[in-house]
Amino acid sequence: MTIGYIGLGNLGGHLAASLIRAGFSVVVHDRDPSLAERHRAMGAGVASSPAELAGRVDHVFTCLPSPAVSEAVLAEVLTAARPGLTWVENSTLGRDDVLRLAALAQKAGVRMLEAPVTGGVHLAARGEITVLAGGDADLLDHHRAALIAIGNRLFHMGPLGSAAVIKVITNMLAFIHLVADGEALMLAKRGGLDLKTAWEAIAASSGSSFVHETEGQLILNGSYDIAFTMDLALKDLGFAMGFGQEFGVPLDLAGQTMQTFVKGRAAYGGAAQSTQIVKLLEDALGTDLRAEGFPARLE
């Protein structure tokens, strides 16, 4: 089958490349034509619009920055969708958005599988990111080989909307851990500890986390370059707070973390790296968290 991939940004570009490397026939599109050149060089076809892409492929995958963009792209895809075409959405959407867009697609005879991913851009580049699927089991089975090519861990969370809930939960935890890790590293620095040794000790302790072991390195390097923005962090935290209200769960830590990110966006801009949230504390105390031997980007 031929897969169309729309959205070739920091994350989607790697997901599409994984499909190409796995031997799938792929046609790509991004509103920035230059982003498709890497994939063209790998052997992918390139479409000039979502509608043109939909007319050339059997199934469409998307990785887009917001529900509004996903809806706009879906509308174009549906104008040219071939019979039997299905839609696999790798974007992070709210559950209500997933159910609403799935209903719009269904009216045009297109079935949807939600499949957001988690683990970071560096794991996406290696084809080792985690895929969280929601939707019908037969549709998941139909796309299982493609999803395994994207990520080496695949979880079927349940019906449509369930993957949106778990993805938001994982991101909520990551942002809480990020703010906490900045505070921990600052305690180490102000306490006179060598930061490299402190980072290693935390990584080998009960206080470690995935965020410490990955984004902690980018903090100590000073690049903060995780390829994820303040705006995207606030979008996901907003989804989490919405679930908290809907399910009757007080999210005190998530709420405090969201307010910290609001301050971070005001200070550094919505396009700033989400990891730069730690710089709020560095700037407030006039103390940087630099150490030798840490990478500017994760490999």
BELZI-V866356 format. One record per backbone hydrogen bond with DSSP energy under -1.0 kcal/mol. CO is the residue of the C=O (numbers start at 1). NH is the residue of the N-H. If there is no record, write none. Layout:
BEGIN
co: (CO,CO)
nh: (NH,NH)
END
This chain:
BEGIN
co: (2,2,3,4,5,6,9,11,12,13,14,15,16,17,18,19,20,25,26,27,28,29,32,33,34,36,37,39,40,45,49,50,51,53,59,60,61,62,66,67,68,69,70,71,72,73,74,77,82,86,87,88,89,94,95,96,97,98,99,100,101,102,103,105,105,106,111,113,114,116,118,120,121,123,124,130,131,133,134,136,137,138,139,143,144,145,146,147,153,155,158,159,161,162,163,164,165,166,167,168,169,170,171,172,173,174,175,176,177,178,179,180,181,182,183,184,185,186,187,188,189,194,195,196,197,198,199,200,202,205,209,210,211,214,215,216,217,218,218,220,224,228,229,230,231,232,233,234,235,236,237,238,239,240,241,242,243,244,251,252,253,254,255,256,257,258,259,260,261,262,263,264,265,269,270,272,273,274,275,276,277,278,279,280,281,282,282)
nh: (58,59,27,61,29,63,13,15,16,17,18,19,20,21,22,24,23,3,45,5,47,7,35,36,37,40,41,44,43,28,53,54,55,56,4,88,6,90,70,71,72,73,74,75,76,77,78,80,85,60,113,62,115,98,99,100,101,102,103,104,105,106,107,108,110,109,87,89,134,132,130,124,125,128,127,118,155,157,114,140,141,142,143,147,148,149,150,151,131,133,135,162,165,166,167,168,169,170,171,172,173,174,175,176,177,178,179,180,181,182,183,184,185,186,187,188,189,190,191,193,192,198,199,200,201,202,203,204,205,208,213,214,216,217,219,220,221,222,224,291,226,274,233,234,235,236,237,238,239,240,241,242,243,244,245,246,247,249,255,256,257,258,259,260,261,262,263,264,265,266,267,268,269,272,231,230,276,277,278,279,280,282,283,284,285,286,287)
END
